[in-house]
Amino acid sequence: MTDTVVVVGGDAAGMSAASKAKRDDPDLEVVVFEKGEWVSYGACGLPYYIKGEIQSLEALVSVTPEEFREERDIDLRTGHEVVAIDPDERTVTAESASGTVVQSYDHLLLATGAEAVVPEIDGTDREGVYTLGSMSDGKELREYVARAREQESFQQPDRGPACRYLEDCTGPVGVVGGGYIGLEMAEALAANGFEVNLFQRGDRLLKGFSEETSEVVADQLREEDVAVHLNASVEELAGGEAVEAVVTDDDRIAVEMVLLGTGVRPRTALAEAAGIDIGETGAIATDAYRETNVPDVYAAGDCAEATHAVTGESVHVPLALTANRHGRAVGQTVSGQPTEGGGVAGTAAIKAFDVEAARTGVLDHDEARAAGFDPVTETVTAKSRAGYYPEGGDVTITLTADRDSGRVLGGSLVSEYGEGAVHRSHAIVGALTEETTVFELENYDLAYAPPFNTTWDPVLVAGKVLAGSLR
C-alpha cells in the first residue's frame, strides 16, 4: 500500500519536506495541513514590504497553493488547524470551517514554526501595539503606515530631521527589542518618516554579534535619527484604549504605535500534548535525522532543535535556511533515503540603513569555555577594496579561535552596505564547520581583484592577526 506522509505547517520546513518527498517518490500520498491561508512565504521580507520596497505580499510567496496542488500533486489543505495527534493510532485531527477531519499517517512531520514573543509587561493588549510574526501581521503594519501617512493629524513637518524622508512627517513610534526584527523595523518606519525610538534592555544591540559590530550598527541608527535607548527596561506600554507612551525604568517616551520585536518562541503545544519530548532549549528534541522520541514523527524548522556545528550542543536557531535544509532532509528520509539535516552555526546577517553585518559560530567567551574551549579573540579593520580603486570602505572583523588547537570558533563582521561583510562571512562559516584552524584560514586562497578586495582579503588579515596572537 502507498505510504501517507502528513505535514503540519505549510511554510519553509513543511513545504520543503512535502515537495522533496513527492519528488523523490511520486507514489507517496502527501497531505499538508496549514491553519492559515499563506504557505511557502518569505517572512524575512516582511520588514521590506512594510517599508515599501516590496509592493505586495504575494511577491513574498515562493510557490502558491494552486501550484502545490496542481503541479506538485500535494494535498494541501489551508484553513485547517491540527488540534491533536494520536501516536498510537497514527492519526492527526484537524479542524476547519467545514468541520473536523481525522487523517491517518505513516510518517508525520511537525513544522509548526515559532511565534512572536509578547513580553510580560502591562499594556501589550492596547490598540497600536503590534508584533511581526506572520503575513497577516505584515499586512496590518503596512496598513498602519499607510493610514498614518494619510492622516492630516500626523502630518507635522516641524518634527525634525527624521522628516527628510518625506515632505510631511508622521508621529513618534516605539520599537522594543534590538535584534533582527527590531532593527529592520526601525529602518522601515524611519524610512516612512516616523520618529523612531528603539528600546533595548541590554547595554548593546545585536547581542549575538561582537561588541564592535554592535557599536557600528548603533552609530548608524543614530546617524539616521533613530533614538537608541540602551539599558532601557520597558515596564509598561501606557495609555487608554490605545498606546500613548513607552515607560522604562527611568523614562517615559510618548509614542503613537509600538512594535514588539523581542524574539520568538517555538510552537510546541501540539507536540507536548502528544508526548513528544521537548529539549532544554524549549524546542522539540530530535535526532540527527530530525526524528523525535516518537517513531516516525519528525520535527523541523523553527519549532525544533538542531545541533551546533562548533559546540555539538542542542540549540534553537530559528532561521530560514535551517528550516528549508532540515525540511528537505526529512522529505528525503521519508521517501526512503535517510538524510541528516546537518548542524547549524547560528549564521545570520542584517542590514541596518547603510550598514551590513553578519555573524557565525561562537563569539561569547563564556559560551566557548562551557563547551570546553579556551577562546582568544582579535578584531581588525581592513579595506574592502584595493586602495587605488575609486570605491570601497572598511570591513571590521572580530574572529575567535581556541587557544590550544587554533580551531576557528566564530566571527562577526560589519561594513558599509555593499562592501562585503556578509559575503566574507561565508569563508569563516566554512572554516568553523570543517574545524579548520586559524593557521589554515590565514592561508585560504581567496579570490582577488581590485573591485572586490585587497590582495589580502580582510578575512585573511583577521586570520593572520589572530594566528599571530596564538603563536
GUVO-453945 format. One record per residue (C-alpha): y, x, z; residue in one letter. Coordinates in nm, 4 decimals, padded with zeros to 6 digits. Layout:
N
{v:Y, u:X, w:Z, code:a}
...
***
This chain:
471
{v:00.0000, u:00.0000, w:00.0000, code:m}
{v:00.3598, u:00.1046, w:-00.0583, code:t}
{v:00.5331, u:00.2533, w:00.2442, code:d}
{v:00.8577, u:00.0988, w:00.3638, code:t}
{v:01.1488, u:00.3152, w:00.4752, code:v}
{v:01.4123, u:00.1364, w:00.6805, code:v}
{v:01.7554, u:00.2906, w:00.7383, code:v}
{v:02.0029, u:00.1665, w:00.9983, code:v}
{v:02.3528, u:00.2639, w:00.8881, code:g}
{v:02.4938, u:00.2886, w:00.5394, code:g}
{v:02.7201, u:00.5911, w:00.5415, code:d}
{v:02.6612, u:00.9638, w:00.4839, code:a}
{v:02.3278, u:01.0291, w:00.6567, code:a}
{v:02.1813, u:00.6870, w:00.5862, code:g}
{v:02.2582, u:00.6653, w:00.2174, code:m}
{v:02.1730, u:01.0322, w:00.1565, code:s}
{v:01.8310, u:00.9682, w:00.3067, code:a}
{v:01.7793, u:00.6427, w:00.1189, code:a}
{v:01.8799, u:00.7936, w:-00.2145, code:s}
{v:01.6695, u:01.1074, w:-00.1746, code:k}
{v:01.3605, u:00.9168, w:-00.0584, code:a}
{v:01.3799, u:00.6775, w:-00.3528, code:k}
{v:01.4475, u:00.9570, w:-00.5989, code:r}
{v:01.1521, u:01.1651, w:-00.4809, code:d}
{v:00.9126, u:00.8708, w:-00.4521, code:d}
{v:01.0227, u:00.5712, w:-00.6617, code:p}
{v:00.7293, u:00.3688, w:-00.5253, code:d}
{v:00.8775, u:00.3639, w:-00.1750, code:l}
{v:01.0408, u:00.0428, w:-00.0608, code:e}
{v:01.3753, u:00.1489, w:00.0861, code:v}
{v:01.5727, u:-00.1018, w:00.2933, code:v}
{v:01.9167, u:-00.0212, w:00.4368, code:v}
{v:02.0932, u:-00.2355, w:00.6961, code:f}
{v:02.4703, u:-00.1895, w:00.7291, code:e}
{v:02.6675, u:-00.4124, w:00.9626, code:k}
{v:02.9952, u:-00.3670, w:00.7712, code:g}
{v:03.0944, u:-00.4145, w:00.4105, code:e}
{v:03.1543, u:-00.0478, w:00.3249, code:w}
{v:02.8878, u:00.2123, w:00.2501, code:v}
{v:02.8863, u:00.5752, w:00.1406, code:s}
{v:03.2548, u:00.6327, w:00.2042, code:y}
{v:03.4615, u:00.9392, w:00.2899, code:g}
{v:03.6082, u:00.8661, w:00.6322, code:a}
{v:03.7617, u:01.2136, w:00.6319, code:c}
{v:04.0007, u:01.0922, w:00.3628, code:g}
{v:04.1476, u:00.8091, w:00.5716, code:l}
{v:04.4493, u:01.0056, w:00.7040, code:p}
{v:04.5451, u:01.0880, w:00.3445, code:y}
{v:04.5081, u:00.7237, w:00.2462, code:y}
{v:04.7373, u:00.6252, w:00.5323, code:i}
{v:04.9801, u:00.8987, w:00.4322, code:k}
{v:04.9915, u:00.7595, w:00.0799, code:g}
{v:04.8358, u:01.0474, w:-00.1131, code:e}
{v:04.5300, u:00.8312, w:-00.1862, code:i}
{v:04.6242, u:00.4926, w:-00.3215, code:q}
{v:04.3207, u:00.2757, w:-00.2481, code:s}
{v:04.0348, u:00.2513, w:-00.0033, code:l}
{v:03.7977, u:00.2121, w:-00.2956, code:e}
{v:03.8834, u:00.5678, w:-00.4007, code:a}
{v:03.7083, u:00.6894, w:-00.0838, code:l}
{v:03.3775, u:00.5246, w:-00.1818, code:v}
{v:03.1276, u:00.7658, w:-00.3381, code:s}
{v:02.8731, u:00.5066, w:-00.4534, code:v}
{v:02.9286, u:00.1312, w:-00.4499, code:t}
{v:02.6799, u:-00.1165, w:-00.3013, code:p}
{v:02.6137, u:-00.2511, w:-00.6501, code:e}
{v:02.5239, u:00.0976, w:-00.7760, code:e}
{v:02.2802, u:00.1498, w:-00.4894, code:f}
{v:02.1131, u:-00.1834, w:-00.5594, code:r}
{v:02.1110, u:-00.1853, w:-00.9368, code:e}
{v:02.0915, u:00.1810, w:-01.0362, code:e}
{v:01.9023, u:00.3325, w:-00.7411, code:r}
{v:01.6785, u:00.0346, w:-00.6624, code:d}
{v:01.7648, u:00.0395, w:-00.2920, code:i}
{v:01.7514, u:-00.2846, w:-00.0955, code:d}
{v:02.0952, u:-00.2523, w:00.0628, code:l}
{v:02.1905, u:-00.5340, w:00.2977, code:r}
{v:02.5526, u:-00.5197, w:00.4041, code:t}
{v:02.6772, u:-00.7526, w:00.6740, code:g}
{v:02.3501, u:-00.7041, w:00.8640, code:h}
{v:02.3630, u:-00.5648, w:01.2174, code:e}
{v:02.0371, u:-00.4311, w:01.3595, code:v}
{v:02.0174, u:-00.5541, w:01.7176, code:v}
{v:01.6682, u:-00.4432, w:01.8230, code:a}
{v:01.3892, u:-00.2004, w:01.7410, code:i}
{v:01.0259, u:-00.2591, w:01.8368, code:d}
{v:00.8441, u:00.0753, w:01.8018, code:p}
{v:00.5077, u:-00.0789, w:01.8945, code:d}
{v:00.5240, u:-00.3453, w:01.6232, code:e}
{v:00.7221, u:-00.1118, w:01.3931, code:r}
{v:00.9911, u:-00.3659, w:01.3238, code:t}
{v:01.3676, u:-00.3942, w:01.3403, code:v}
{v:01.5600, u:-00.7157, w:01.3968, code:t}
{v:01.8873, u:-00.7682, w:01.2132, code:a}
{v:02.1439, u:-01.0442, w:01.2357, code:e}
{v:02.3806, u:-01.1633, w:00.9658, code:s}
{v:02.5910, u:-01.4670, w:00.8824, code:a}
{v:02.2864, u:-01.6204, w:00.7158, code:s}
{v:02.0513, u:-01.5738, w:01.0104, code:g}
{v:01.8063, u:-01.3324, w:01.1709, code:t}
{v:01.5715, u:-01.1025, w:00.9807, code:v}
{v:01.2697, u:-00.9131, w:01.1153, code:v}
{v:01.1811, u:-00.6180, w:00.8930, code:q}
{v:00.8706, u:-00.4007, w:00.9283, code:s}
{v:00.8815, u:-00.0271, w:00.8633, code:y}
{v:00.6558, u:00.2736, w:00.8156, code:d}
{v:00.9430, u:00.5171, w:00.8603, code:h}
{v:01.2711, u:00.4402, w:01.0348, code:l}
{v:01.5960, u:00.6363, w:01.0251, code:l}
{v:01.8739, u:00.5741, w:01.2739, code:l}
{v:02.2045, u:00.6714, w:01.1149, code:a}
{v:02.4305, u:00.4660, w:01.3401, code:t}
{v:02.7122, u:00.7210, w:01.3411, code:g}
{v:02.9797, u:00.7624, w:01.6054, code:a}
{v:03.2672, u:00.5517, w:01.7306, code:e}
{v:03.6217, u:00.6424, w:01.8264, code:a}
{v:03.6675, u:00.7134, w:02.1957, code:v}
{v:03.9157, u:00.4890, w:02.3732, code:v}
{v:04.0320, u:00.6801, w:02.6829, code:p}
{v:04.0214, u:00.5110, w:03.0212, code:e}
{v:04.3946, u:00.4604, w:03.0641, code:i}
{v:04.5960, u:00.1443, w:03.1141, code:d}
{v:04.7373, u:-00.0276, w:02.8089, code:g}
{v:04.4943, u:00.0665, w:02.5336, code:t}
{v:04.4476, u:-00.3032, w:02.4580, code:d}
{v:04.8149, u:-00.3614, w:02.3825, code:r}
{v:04.9325, u:-00.4538, w:02.0349, code:e}
{v:05.0307, u:-00.1487, w:01.8358, code:g}
{v:04.7543, u:00.0765, w:01.9723, code:v}
{v:04.5162, u:00.1987, w:01.7026, code:y}
{v:04.2089, u:00.4160, w:01.6571, code:t}
{v:04.0806, u:00.5649, w:01.3318, code:l}
{v:03.7044, u:00.5386, w:01.3155, code:g}
{v:03.6329, u:00.3123, w:01.0200, code:s}
{v:03.7582, u:00.1905, w:00.6845, code:m}
{v:03.8974, u:-00.1234, w:00.8470, code:s}
{v:04.0925, u:00.0948, w:01.0919, code:d}
{v:04.2379, u:00.2844, w:00.7987, code:g}
{v:04.3350, u:-00.0392, w:00.6270, code:k}
{v:04.5131, u:-00.1646, w:00.9401, code:e}
{v:04.7062, u:00.1590, w:00.9832, code:l}
{v:04.8107, u:00.1682, w:00.6188, code:r}
{v:04.9367, u:-00.1894, w:00.6541, code:e}
{v:05.1255, u:-00.0951, w:00.9707, code:y}
{v:05.3001, u:00.1909, w:00.7909, code:v}
{v:05.3940, u:-00.0398, w:00.5032, code:a}
{v:05.5307, u:-00.3084, w:00.7373, code:r}
{v:05.7316, u:-00.0589, w:00.9398, code:a}
{v:05.8953, u:00.0854, w:00.6314, code:r}
{v:05.9872, u:-00.2604, w:00.5046, code:e}
{v:06.1385, u:-00.3986, w:00.8233, code:q}
{v:06.5113, u:-00.3537, w:00.8440, code:e}
{v:06.4944, u:-00.3192, w:01.2224, code:s}
{v:06.3035, u:00.0057, w:01.1744, code:f}
{v:06.5383, u:00.1494, w:00.9144, code:q}
{v:06.7720, u:00.3715, w:01.1119, code:q}
{v:06.8991, u:00.6634, w:00.9001, code:p}
{v:07.0566, u:00.8358, w:01.2002, code:d}
{v:06.7300, u:00.9063, w:01.3792, code:r}
{v:06.7425, u:01.2777, w:01.2990, code:g}
{v:06.5911, u:01.5473, w:01.0758, code:p}
{v:06.2492, u:01.3801, w:01.0577, code:a}
{v:06.4122, u:01.1266, w:00.8264, code:c}
{v:06.4422, u:01.3816, w:00.5492, code:r}
{v:06.1205, u:01.2394, w:00.4007, code:y}
{v:06.2816, u:00.9031, w:00.3250, code:l}
{v:06.6211, u:00.7512, w:00.2585, code:e}
{v:06.5528, u:00.5313, w:00.5622, code:d}
{v:06.3597, u:00.6246, w:00.8704, code:c}
{v:06.1115, u:00.4356, w:01.0847, code:t}
{v:06.0792, u:00.4399, w:01.4626, code:g}
{v:05.9107, u:00.6741, w:01.7123, code:p}
{v:05.5322, u:00.6745, w:01.7449, code:v}
{v:05.2794, u:00.8490, w:01.9672, code:g}
{v:04.9619, u:01.0329, w:01.8746, code:v}
{v:04.7269, u:01.1033, w:02.1645, code:v}
{v:04.4954, u:01.3973, w:02.1030, code:g}
{v:04.5413, u:01.7407, w:01.9491, code:g}
{v:04.2201, u:01.7594, w:01.7477, code:g}
{v:04.1441, u:01.6918, w:01.3817, code:y}
{v:04.2381, u:01.3234, w:01.3687, code:i}
{v:04.5440, u:01.3729, w:01.5873, code:g}
{v:04.6897, u:01.6481, w:01.3703, code:l}
{v:04.6067, u:01.4839, w:01.0392, code:e}
{v:04.7611, u:01.1573, w:01.1541, code:m}
{v:05.0685, u:01.3359, w:01.2884, code:a}
{v:05.1250, u:01.4688, w:00.9369, code:e}
{v:05.0537, u:01.1315, w:00.7753, code:a}
{v:05.3012, u:00.9492, w:00.9988, code:l}
{v:05.5715, u:01.2159, w:00.9796, code:a}
{v:05.5473, u:01.2104, w:00.6005, code:a}
{v:05.6298, u:00.8399, w:00.6170, code:n}
{v:05.9433, u:00.9013, w:00.8203, code:g}
{v:05.8201, u:00.8303, w:01.1707, code:f}
{v:05.9391, u:01.0333, w:01.4668, code:e}
{v:05.6041, u:01.1642, w:01.5864, code:v}
{v:05.5228, u:01.2573, w:01.9464, code:n}
{v:05.1900, u:01.4378, w:01.9813, code:l}
{v:05.0333, u:01.4406, w:02.3287, code:f}
{v:04.7666, u:01.6963, w:02.4202, code:q}
{v:04.6101, u:01.7024, w:02.7653, code:r}
{v:04.5293, u:02.0752, w:02.7499, code:g}
{v:04.7520, u:02.3769, w:02.7050, code:d}
{v:04.6936, u:02.4091, w:02.3300, code:r}
{v:04.5953, u:02.2221, w:02.0158, code:l}
{v:04.2611, u:02.2629, w:01.8373, code:l}
{v:04.0721, u:02.3889, w:02.1397, code:k}
{v:03.7680, u:02.4874, w:01.9341, code:g}
{v:03.9775, u:02.7341, w:01.7340, code:f}
{v:04.1259, u:03.0629, w:01.8536, code:s}
{v:04.4466, u:03.0689, w:02.0579, code:e}
{v:04.6199, u:03.2495, w:01.7715, code:e}
{v:04.5249, u:02.9724, w:01.5290, code:t}
{v:04.6389, u:02.7060, w:01.7754, code:s}
{v:04.9779, u:02.8721, w:01.8148, code:e}
{v:05.0366, u:02.8940, w:01.4393, code:v}
{v:04.9459, u:02.5267, w:01.3934, code:v}
{v:05.1643, u:02.4144, w:01.6864, code:a}
{v:05.4599, u:02.6105, w:01.5488, code:d}
{v:05.4114, u:02.4460, w:01.2096, code:q}
{v:05.4164, u:02.0990, w:01.3642, code:l}
{v:05.7379, u:02.1784, w:01.5492, code:r}
{v:05.8954, u:02.3049, w:01.2264, code:e}
{v:05.8139, u:01.9656, w:01.0767, code:e}
{v:05.9906, u:01.7943, w:01.3703, code:d}
{v:05.6753, u:01.6731, w:01.5403, code:v}
{v:05.7382, u:01.6773, w:01.9154, code:a}
{v:05.4364, u:01.8579, w:02.0618, code:v}
{v:05.3741, u:01.7699, w:02.4271, code:h}
{v:05.1213, u:02.0144, w:02.5765, code:l}
{v:04.9670, u:01.9804, w:02.9223, code:n}
{v:05.0597, u:01.6134, w:02.8909, code:a}
{v:04.8019, u:01.3925, w:03.0579, code:s}
{v:04.8594, u:01.0362, w:02.9343, code:v}
{v:04.8348, u:00.7940, w:03.2247, code:e}
{v:04.9467, u:00.4684, w:03.0651, code:e}
{v:05.0478, u:00.3032, w:02.7409, code:l}
{v:05.3232, u:00.0900, w:02.8890, code:a}
{v:05.4763, u:-00.2291, w:02.7581, code:g}
{v:05.4363, u:-00.6029, w:02.7470, code:g}
{v:05.2252, u:-00.7635, w:02.4769, code:e}
{v:05.2958, u:-00.4619, w:02.2562, code:a}
{v:05.3071, u:-00.0938, w:02.3471, code:v}
{v:05.6559, u:00.0358, w:02.4267, code:e}
{v:05.6063, u:00.3800, w:02.5796, code:a}
{v:05.3614, u:00.6611, w:02.6445, code:v}
{v:05.3671, u:00.7524, w:03.0128, code:v}
{v:05.2413, u:01.1001, w:03.1057, code:t}
{v:05.2132, u:01.2637, w:03.4447, code:d}
{v:05.5753, u:01.3772, w:03.4211, code:d}
{v:05.7471, u:01.1884, w:03.1375, code:d}
{v:05.7947, u:00.8544, w:02.9646, code:r}
{v:05.8431, u:00.8547, w:02.5849, code:i}
{v:05.9490, u:00.5371, w:02.4033, code:a}
{v:05.7226, u:00.4519, w:02.1080, code:v}
{v:05.6583, u:00.1587, w:01.8779, code:e}
{v:05.2963, u:00.2484, w:01.7962, code:m}
{v:05.0211, u:00.4724, w:01.9358, code:v}
{v:04.7285, u:00.6323, w:01.7539, code:l}
{v:04.4406, u:00.7373, w:01.9782, code:l}
{v:04.2758, u:01.0496, w:01.8381, code:g}
{v:04.0763, u:01.1510, w:02.1440, code:t}
{v:03.7432, u:01.2162, w:01.9780, code:g}
{v:03.4267, u:01.0225, w:01.9020, code:v}
{v:03.1020, u:00.9420, w:02.0815, code:r}
{v:02.7583, u:00.8859, w:01.9238, code:p}
{v:02.6344, u:00.5287, w:01.8914, code:r}
{v:02.3083, u:00.5391, w:02.0839, code:t}
{v:02.2680, u:00.1978, w:02.2493, code:a}
{v:02.0151, u:00.0767, w:01.9921, code:l}
{v:01.8054, u:00.3910, w:02.0330, code:a}
{v:01.8188, u:00.3842, w:02.4123, code:e}
{v:01.7041, u:00.0217, w:02.4229, code:a}
{v:01.4018, u:00.1197, w:02.2137, code:a}
{v:01.3002, u:00.4021, w:02.4481, code:g}
{v:01.4221, u:00.6812, w:02.2234, code:i}
{v:01.5269, u:00.9959, w:02.4097, code:d}
{v:01.8928, u:01.0879, w:02.4395, code:i}
{v:01.9761, u:01.4572, w:02.4721, code:g}
{v:02.2060, u:01.6300, w:02.7186, code:e}
{v:02.4923, u:01.6078, w:02.4692, code:t}
{v:02.4753, u:01.2277, w:02.4787, code:g}
{v:02.3431, u:01.2073, w:02.1218, code:a}
{v:01.9898, u:01.1202, w:02.0072, code:i}
{v:01.7460, u:01.4070, w:02.0599, code:a}
{v:01.5358, u:01.5170, w:01.7609, code:t}
{v:01.3113, u:01.7992, w:01.6485, code:d}
{v:01.3864, u:02.0292, w:01.3560, code:a}
{v:01.2782, u:01.7569, w:01.1125, code:y}
{v:01.5146, u:01.5044, w:01.2796, code:r}
{v:01.2188, u:01.3100, w:01.4240, code:e}
{v:01.2709, u:01.1563, w:01.7674, code:t}
{v:01.0187, u:01.1292, w:02.0526, code:n}
{v:00.9009, u:00.8033, w:01.8920, code:v}
{v:00.6660, u:00.8765, w:01.5980, code:p}
{v:00.8086, u:00.8062, w:01.2510, code:d}
{v:01.1523, u:00.7284, w:01.3927, code:v}
{v:01.4214, u:00.9726, w:01.2829, code:y}
{v:01.7888, u:01.0180, w:01.3646, code:a}
{v:02.0556, u:01.1963, w:01.1636, code:a}
{v:02.4302, u:01.2197, w:01.1295, code:g}
{v:02.6961, u:01.1584, w:01.3893, code:d}
{v:02.4555, u:00.9801, w:01.6268, code:c}
{v:02.2140, u:01.2724, w:01.6543, code:a}
{v:02.1908, u:01.6206, w:01.7987, code:e}
{v:02.1485, u:01.9360, w:01.5932, code:a}
{v:02.0600, u:02.2979, w:01.6727, code:t}
{v:02.3401, u:02.5522, w:01.6910, code:h}
{v:02.2850, u:02.8406, w:01.4487, code:a}
{v:02.4155, u:03.1003, w:01.6950, code:v}
{v:02.3066, u:02.9835, w:02.0399, code:t}
{v:01.9932, u:02.7910, w:01.9457, code:g}
{v:02.1035, u:02.5139, w:02.1817, code:e}
{v:02.1214, u:02.1425, w:02.1049, code:s}
{v:02.4758, u:02.0367, w:02.0149, code:v}
{v:02.6552, u:01.7276, w:01.8908, code:h}
{v:02.8707, u:01.8198, w:01.5907, code:v}
{v:02.9817, u:01.5019, w:01.4107, code:p}
{v:03.0821, u:01.6409, w:01.0716, code:l}
{v:03.0262, u:01.5119, w:00.7184, code:a}
{v:02.8198, u:01.7962, w:00.5743, code:l}
{v:02.5779, u:01.7891, w:00.8667, code:t}
{v:02.5240, u:01.4158, w:00.8162, code:a}
{v:02.4657, u:01.4484, w:00.4417, code:n}
{v:02.2400, u:01.7514, w:00.4761, code:r}
{v:02.0244, u:01.6092, w:00.7534, code:h}
{v:02.0048, u:01.2684, w:00.5898, code:g}
{v:01.8851, u:01.4263, w:00.2677, code:r}
{v:01.6223, u:01.6244, w:00.4586, code:a}
{v:01.4891, u:01.3056, w:00.6195, code:v}
{v:01.4678, u:01.1478, w:00.2743, code:g}
{v:01.2517, u:01.4365, w:00.1554, code:q}
{v:01.0361, u:01.4224, w:00.4684, code:t}
{v:00.9521, u:01.0525, w:00.4455, code:v}
{v:00.8733, u:01.0877, w:00.0766, code:s}
{v:00.6045, u:01.3433, w:00.1523, code:g}
{v:00.7788, u:01.6818, w:00.1638, code:q}
{v:00.8586, u:01.7708, w:00.5289, code:p}
{v:01.2019, u:01.9341, w:00.5309, code:t}
{v:01.4097, u:02.0774, w:00.8121, code:e}
{v:01.7768, u:01.9908, w:00.8034, code:g}
{v:01.8851, u:02.3359, w:00.9203, code:g}
{v:02.1157, u:02.4436, w:01.2001, code:g}
{v:02.4884, u:02.3957, w:01.2365, code:v}
{v:02.7623, u:02.6396, w:01.3264, code:a}
{v:03.0391, u:02.3927, w:01.4043, code:g}
{v:03.2163, u:02.4959, w:01.0858, code:t}
{v:03.5317, u:02.2932, w:01.0300, code:a}
{v:03.8655, u:02.3052, w:00.8533, code:a}
{v:04.2004, u:02.1329, w:00.8858, code:i}
{v:04.5312, u:02.1080, w:00.7020, code:k}
{v:04.8492, u:02.0632, w:00.9048, code:a}
{v:05.1504, u:02.0297, w:00.6740, code:f}
{v:05.1816, u:02.3744, w:00.5105, code:d}
{v:04.9132, u:02.5444, w:00.7193, code:v}
{v:04.5350, u:02.5536, w:00.6761, code:e}
{v:04.2843, u:02.6626, w:00.9375, code:a}
{v:03.9088, u:02.6996, w:00.9747, code:a}
{v:03.6622, u:02.7868, w:01.2466, code:r}
{v:03.2921, u:02.8557, w:01.2763, code:t}
{v:03.0380, u:02.9700, w:01.5314, code:g}
{v:03.1065, u:03.0623, w:01.8939, code:v}
{v:03.4528, u:03.1843, w:01.9933, code:l}
{v:03.4702, u:03.0869, w:02.3584, code:d}
{v:03.3580, u:03.3804, w:02.5721, code:h}
{v:03.2135, u:03.1646, w:02.8482, code:d}
{v:03.0017, u:02.9765, w:02.5951, code:e}
{v:02.8866, u:03.3045, w:02.4398, code:a}
{v:02.7917, u:03.4502, w:02.7782, code:r}
{v:02.5993, u:03.1349, w:02.8675, code:a}
{v:02.3945, u:03.1917, w:02.5504, code:a}
{v:02.3140, u:03.5485, w:02.6553, code:g}
{v:02.5744, u:03.7417, w:02.4572, code:f}
{v:02.8403, u:03.9914, w:02.5680, code:d}
{v:03.1333, u:03.8793, w:02.3465, code:p}
{v:03.4075, u:04.1029, w:02.2082, code:v}
{v:03.6981, u:03.9589, w:02.0090, code:t}
{v:03.9654, u:04.1082, w:01.7867, code:e}
{v:04.2473, u:03.9391, w:01.5947, code:t}
{v:04.4039, u:04.0820, w:01.2795, code:v}
{v:04.6719, u:03.9661, w:01.0383, code:t}
{v:04.6418, u:04.0824, w:00.6777, code:a}
{v:04.7913, u:03.9955, w:00.3404, code:k}
{v:04.6275, u:03.7205, w:00.1393, code:s}
{v:04.7009, u:03.8833, w:-00.1987, code:r}
{v:04.7937, u:04.2212, w:-00.3394, code:a}
{v:05.1341, u:04.3328, w:-00.2127, code:g}
{v:05.2768, u:04.3707, w:-00.5625, code:y}
{v:05.1619, u:04.0222, w:-00.6678, code:y}
{v:05.4584, u:03.7772, w:-00.6722, code:p}
{v:05.2951, u:03.5250, w:-00.4382, code:e}
{v:05.0972, u:03.5373, w:-00.1172, code:g}
{v:05.1266, u:03.5337, w:00.2585, code:g}
{v:04.9395, u:03.6316, w:00.5725, code:d}
{v:04.5925, u:03.5413, w:00.6939, code:v}
{v:04.5241, u:03.5706, w:01.0660, code:t}
{v:04.1582, u:03.6101, w:01.1583, code:i}
{v:04.0035, u:03.6093, w:01.5030, code:t}
{v:03.6497, u:03.7485, w:01.4933, code:l}
{v:03.3957, u:03.7558, w:01.7766, code:t}
{v:03.0756, u:03.9617, w:01.7964, code:a}
{v:02.8137, u:04.0599, w:02.0531, code:d}
{v:02.8841, u:04.3969, w:02.2153, code:r}
{v:02.5216, u:04.5120, w:02.2354, code:d}
{v:02.3829, u:04.4032, w:01.8999, code:s}
{v:02.7026, u:04.3785, w:01.6953, code:g}
{v:02.5922, u:04.0341, w:01.5766, code:r}
{v:02.8737, u:03.8175, w:01.4389, code:v}
{v:02.9167, u:03.5154, w:01.6656, code:l}
{v:03.2179, u:03.3270, w:01.5290, code:g}
{v:03.5555, u:03.3294, w:01.3615, code:g}
{v:03.8839, u:03.1409, w:01.3441, code:s}
{v:04.1222, u:03.1755, w:01.0502, code:l}
{v:04.4692, u:03.0446, w:00.9710, code:v}
{v:04.7101, u:03.0889, w:00.6800, code:s}
{v:04.9695, u:02.9079, w:00.4783, code:e}
{v:04.8162, u:02.6240, w:00.2787, code:y}
{v:04.6591, u:02.7696, w:-00.0352, code:g}
{v:04.6357, u:03.1266, w:00.0956, code:e}
{v:04.2643, u:03.1096, w:00.1627, code:g}
{v:04.1909, u:03.0803, w:00.5337, code:a}
{v:03.9375, u:02.8039, w:00.4727, code:v}
{v:03.7541, u:02.9653, w:00.1811, code:h}
{v:03.7415, u:03.3012, w:00.3583, code:r}
{v:03.5644, u:03.1384, w:00.6499, code:s}
{v:03.2576, u:03.0934, w:00.4308, code:h}
{v:03.1791, u:03.4661, w:00.4405, code:a}
{v:03.1795, u:03.4516, w:00.8207, code:i}
{v:02.9564, u:03.1427, w:00.8178, code:v}
{v:02.7038, u:03.3323, w:00.6070, code:g}
{v:02.7194, u:03.6317, w:00.8376, code:a}
{v:02.6618, u:03.4441, w:01.1615, code:l}
{v:02.3939, u:03.2187, w:01.0102, code:t}
{v:02.1941, u:03.5194, w:00.8889, code:e}
{v:02.2505, u:03.7039, w:01.2187, code:e}
{v:02.4452, u:03.9733, w:01.0372, code:t}
{v:02.6154, u:04.2456, w:01.2404, code:t}
{v:02.9846, u:04.3174, w:01.2195, code:v}
{v:02.8910, u:04.6623, w:01.0859, code:f}
{v:02.7259, u:04.4911, w:00.7900, code:e}
{v:03.0076, u:04.2402, w:00.7491, code:l}
{v:03.2681, u:04.5148, w:00.7087, code:e}
{v:03.0728, u:04.6365, w:00.4034, code:n}
{v:03.0341, u:04.2983, w:00.2304, code:y}
{v:03.1022, u:04.3288, w:-00.1413, code:d}
{v:03.3656, u:04.0537, w:-00.1618, code:l}
{v:03.5365, u:03.9733, w:-00.4896, code:a}
{v:03.8780, u:04.1297, w:-00.5529, code:y}
{v:04.1615, u:04.0547, w:-00.7906, code:a}
{v:04.5361, u:04.0694, w:-00.7116, code:p}
{v:04.5976, u:03.6913, w:-00.7371, code:p}
{v:04.3258, u:03.6228, w:-00.4773, code:f}
{v:04.3286, u:03.9007, w:-00.2169, code:n}
{v:04.3896, u:04.2645, w:-00.1432, code:t}
{v:04.1317, u:04.5331, w:-00.2174, code:t}
{v:04.0260, u:04.4996, w:00.1446, code:w}
{v:03.9975, u:04.1262, w:00.1943, code:d}
{v:04.1267, u:04.0058, w:00.5350, code:p}
{v:03.7667, u:03.9288, w:00.6344, code:v}
{v:03.6734, u:04.2922, w:00.5716, code:l}
{v:03.9787, u:04.4091, w:00.7643, code:v}
{v:03.8758, u:04.1935, w:01.0599, code:a}
{v:03.5221, u:04.3304, w:01.0350, code:g}
{v:03.6458, u:04.6913, w:01.0300, code:k}
{v:03.8718, u:04.6425, w:01.3309, code:v}
{v:03.6043, u:04.4691, w:01.5389, code:l}
{v:03.3403, u:04.7238, w:01.4348, code:a}
{v:03.5766, u:04.9976, w:01.5455, code:g}
{v:03.6108, u:04.8361, w:01.8876, code:s}
{v:03.2333, u:04.8151, w:01.9266, code:l}
{v:03.1832, u:05.1767, w:01.8167, code:r}
***
